[in-house]
């Protein structure tokens, strides 16, 4: 298995630097040909979402579609695909950030009965204790 950094995924997705896109595409496809899937860990995935939103101004709906497409390929493997799917589904109906939803789900699956937060958007979830 091969691990990928955020900048490799970004170049692969947005193709804004042709030389780097070619290198990323070649690396990912060569790994796939060698039956070595590429890991996108949770930290990298959160950074990808942040970069797409802040740097490239990609809409929330487009980010959701990108995340779902990444999850549904045979190219990549993920640290916690069920947690990611849950976070994506929360994004569809809520207003909090992907990373915040992922935090709540990871905490829940680690045995936490709630996650404390000052984030009003996140506080809409029953698993979140909103602090004043």
N, C-alpha and C positions, 0 to 999 in steps of 0.2 A: 504494500500500500504506500502511496505517496501523499504527503501532506502539502496543502496549498496555503499560501499567504494571501491576505486580502488583495494586494495589488495584482496578483496573477488572476484572480477571479474577476476583478474589475476590468482588466484589459480583455479578458476572454468575453465578458458580457457586453462592454460598451464599444470596443474596437475603435478607440479614439487615437490610438498610436499604432499604426499598422505594423511596425517592426516588433513592438512588444506583443501585439495581438498574435502575430505569427509564431513568436517564441512560446507564448502561453498555449496556443492551440496545438502546436507541435508536441509540447511536453505532455499535455493532457491526453492527446490522442495516442502518443507513443506508450504512455502508461496503460491506457486501455487495451492497446494491441498486445501488451505484455501481461495482460490479465492482472494488472495492479491498479485497482480503482484509486481515485484521488479523494482524500478525506478533506471535508470542509468542517472544521470544528465549530462549536457554538460561538466562540469569541470572534473568529473570522467571519462567520455569518452575520453577527451583529454589526461588525465593522462594515461589511459589504452593504448592509441596509443603510447604515448611517452615511456612507460615502455616496451611494446612489441618491439618497434624499437631499443631502446638504450640498454636494459638489455638482451633481448632475441634474438636480431639481426634478427627479422622477417622482411621479404622483404615487400616492398611497396604493391606489388600485393597480398601477403598473408594478409596484414593488411586490404586492401580493402575488400577482401573476408570475413574476420572475422567481420568487421563492417556490411557488408551486411547480414551476417548470424544472427548477434545479432538483427538487425532491423527486420528480418523476422521471429523471433520466437514469440511465444505467452507467453513467460516467462517474458520478460522485457518490460517496458514502458520507453519512453524517453521524455526528457524535450521539445524538438522541433524536432520531427522526420523529418519534411520537410526540415528544415535547415541542418540536418545531411545528408539526402539523397543528397541535393545540394552539400554539401562539399565533399561527397564521389565521386560524379560525376565529380567535379572539379579535384579531385586527379587523376582520370583516365586519364585526358588529360593534366594536369599541373604538375609542379614540386614542388609546395609549400607544406607546412605541412598541415595536416588535421585541426589543431587548427587555423591556419591562414585563411583557407577558411571558417571555421565556424565563425570566428570573422567578416569577411566581410559580410557574409550572415546575421548574427545577427544585425550588424550595419545597413545594408540595410533595414531589416524588422522593425528596430526601427526608420526609417525615415531619416537616413543619406543618402545624395546624393553621398557620396564617403567615402572611408576609406584611410587615409594617412598612408604611410608605407615607410620604407627604404628597404624593402625586394624586391629585383629585381625579384625573382621568382613569387611573389604575384603581382607585378606591371604589369603583363601581363593581368590581369583582367580589364575590362572597369570600374568596380566599385572602382578601386584603384587609388589613386593619388600618384604616385611614387615621393618621395622627394629625391633631390640630396644631 
